[in-house]
Amino acid sequence: MNVLIIEDEKPAARRLNRMLAQLGVEVNTMLHSVEEALNWFQVNTHPDLIFLDIQLSDGLSFEIFEEIPVKSAIIFTTAYDEYALKAFKLNSIDYLLKPIDEDELKVAVNKYKEQRPEESDLQVNINEIRKLLINPIDRKYKKRFTIKIGQHIKIIHADNIECFYSENKATYIHTSENRNYLIDHSLEHWSDQLDPEQFFRVNRTFIVHINAIQDIISYTNSRLKLVLNSYNDQEIIVSRDRVKDFKNWIE
């Protein structure tokens, strides 16, 4: 069995590794961030089983599978409370609430050994969990942003933003007035704050507003190229793994 742990807290990862060793399960690799996992998946065979923490130091672990289709069974290791997890427990291999209990770990491993789900089921699980954790029914989304410019503070309303983008490890917004502003936090942070009816994460670099899209063009490798109303500094390409969701979003 080829086993991978993705956990940003290294002591927690080492503890889980020791607990699995006591069950006769050898962990082949331990990863600690979204970026590290993305790099690893690009050059390694997908493991049979992943122990996956939901919230990593550089973003939600779902970002990994937006870029790379998952080909592994997953057992979630998370600090989220049991109330939220009950909604999708029946559709996942299992989950382990931190701190991980030895008996519960044994049950989860045995459950995996008894029946491995289909890849398509795994992808549905990830999408459904993401919806539950990020988009609860009563969620209120951010409608305005404050930008400090010298001694002044500028208020920018969400409807006036064409896109959010990252460049040189910084995050910016581009407005309908064709202006760029540096803002705090990462795209991962803002993804959780934006109304999904209005904004869509098309790739690792861009989040776009539905009203800013001027044209959609077929692109290589089944991808799409977006032309916005005023932003033209970089090409905006919908990643292949996001094309289906993007088409559903614009309908």
N, C-alpha and C positions, 0 to 999 in steps of 0.2 A: 504494500500500500504506500503510495506516494503522498505525503502529507505536508501541507504548508500552513504556517501561522502568520497572519497579518495582524499585528498588534503594536500600537505606538508606545505603550508602556513596557519597556524592556524587562523590568522585574516580573510583570504579569506574564509576559511571553515565556520567560524562563521557567516560571512556576508551572504554567500549562504544559510546557515541554516535559518537565519532570513527571507530572501527573500522567501524561500519556505514555511515557516510558514505563511506568509501573503497570500500565495496562498492556504492555507489549506492542505499543504503537510507536514507531520511529518517525520523528519529525525530520524531514529533509532540509527544510529552509525556514527561516524566520525573517519576515520583512516588517518595516516599522512606519511606512508612510505611503501615501498615494503615489508619489513620484517614484519611489523605490520599487513599488509593485509594478507600475507601468513599464519601467525599464526591464524588470525581471521577466515579465510575461512575454515581452517581445522576442526574447532569445531562449526561452526555456519551454519545455513541454508542460502543458497544464497538469497540475496534480490531480490525484483522485479525489482528495478531500481538502477543503480549506476551513480552518478555524478563523473566522472573520470578525474583527471588531468593527462596529459601525462608524464610530467617530474617531478619525485619526488626526494626528497633529496638523496636517496640511489640508484637511478637508474630509468629507464623507467618503467612505470606502466605495460607495456606489459609483463615484467618478471613474474608478478603475474599469468597471464593466460597461461604462458608456463608450469607452475607447476600445476595449478589447472584449469580444463576446466570451462569456464565461463558459468553460467546458468542464467544470468541476462541481462536485457536491459541496454544499456549504453548511456548516454549523455556526450559528451566530454566537459570538461572545460579546455581551453588551451590558452596559450599566442602565439601560432604559428599563422602566418599571414594567412589571408583569401585566398590568392592565392593557397597555398598548400592544404588547406582544401576543396576547391571547387572540387578537383578531386574525393573525396570520400563522399561528402555531401549527395548525393542521396542514398547511401548505408548504412547510419547510421540513428539512431533515430534523432539526431541533434547534433550540437556543439554550444558551447557558448564561444565566444572570450572574454578574460579578458580585462578590468574589465566588469563583467557580467551586461548586461542591463536588467532591470526588465521586459520590454515588451517581449524581446527575450526569457527570462526564462519562461514566461507564455506560449508563443507559443510552446516551447520545451516540457513542461509538458503536454500541451493539445495534442500535437502530440503523445506522449507516450500513453496517455489514449485512444486515438482513435484507435491506432493499435500497438500492440506489435509484434516485429519481431520474427521469429523462431530462436532457439539457433544456428543452423548451419549458419544462416546469420550473427549473431553477431560475430562468430569466423572468418568468412571471412573478416568482417570489420576490426578487429584488425590486422590481418595479412597484409591486404592491406595498412592500415595506417602506420604500422611499415615499410613496404617497401618504402613508399613515404618519410617518415621522416628520415630513416636511410640510405637508399640506392638510392639516386637520381642518374640519369643516368650518370651525369658527375662527380661522386664522385671519389676522389683519395684516395687510401688506404695506410696505413703506410707500408713501405717496410723494414725499419731498426729501430733498437732500441739501445739506448745507456745506458750502465750499468756502474755505478761508482764502481770500485773495489779498495779500498784504495786510492792511489794518481793517479790511472789510470782510463781511460774511455775505455770500451770495446764496439765495435760495433757488434751487432748481426743482421744478415739479417733474414727477415721473413721466408724465405725458410729453414733456419736452426733451426727453432723452431718446436718442436714436439707438445707442448701443453702449454697453460696457465692454471694455477690452483690457487685456493685460499686455504689457510691453516692458522688457528689461526688468522683470520682477516687480513692476509697479502696476497699479490699476487706474484706469481713466474712464471718464464718461464723455461721450460725444453728444452734443445737443443739436436740436433742430436749427439753431442759429449758426451751425458749423464751427462750434468752439469745443476745444478739448480741455478737460479739467482733471487734475490729479485728485484722487480720493483715497481715503484710508481703506484698509482691509483688502482681502483677496476676492476674486470672482466667486469662489466657493461660499464665502460669507454672504455676498450680495445675492447669490442664487436663492438662498433661503428666505430673503427678505422681499423678493419681488413677486408681483401678481403673475401666476403662470398663464393667465388668460392674455396678458399683455407682453410678457417677456419670455424668451426661449433661449436656452444655452445651446448654441449650434455646434460648438467645439470647445476645446480647452481654453481658447483665447477670447471668444466673443459670446456676449449675450445681446440679443437684438430685440427691439420693440416691433410689434406687429405693424404699427402704422408707419414705420420708417422704411419698410421694404418697398422699393420701387420696381424691382424686377427679380425674377428667379430664373436661372439659366442652368440647363443640364451641363454637368461637368464630368471629367474623367472618373473612372472607377465607380460609377453609379452614384456619384456625389452631386451636390447642387451648389451653384455659386449665387450669392446674393448681392444685389446692387441696392445700396441705401440711398436715401434722398440727397444727403450731402457728404457722408463719410466716404472717402476714397483713398485713404492712406495705405491700406493693406487690402488684399483680397479676402473676402469672407466666404469660407467654404463650409457647407454643412457636412460634417463627417459622415462617412458611410453608415456607421452604426446608428446615427441619429436621424437619417433621412426619413424613415418610416414615421417616427414620432413627430418630426417636423411637419410632414404632410398632413398628419392628423390634426396638428395644432392650428394650421392655417385654414382648415376647412370650416 
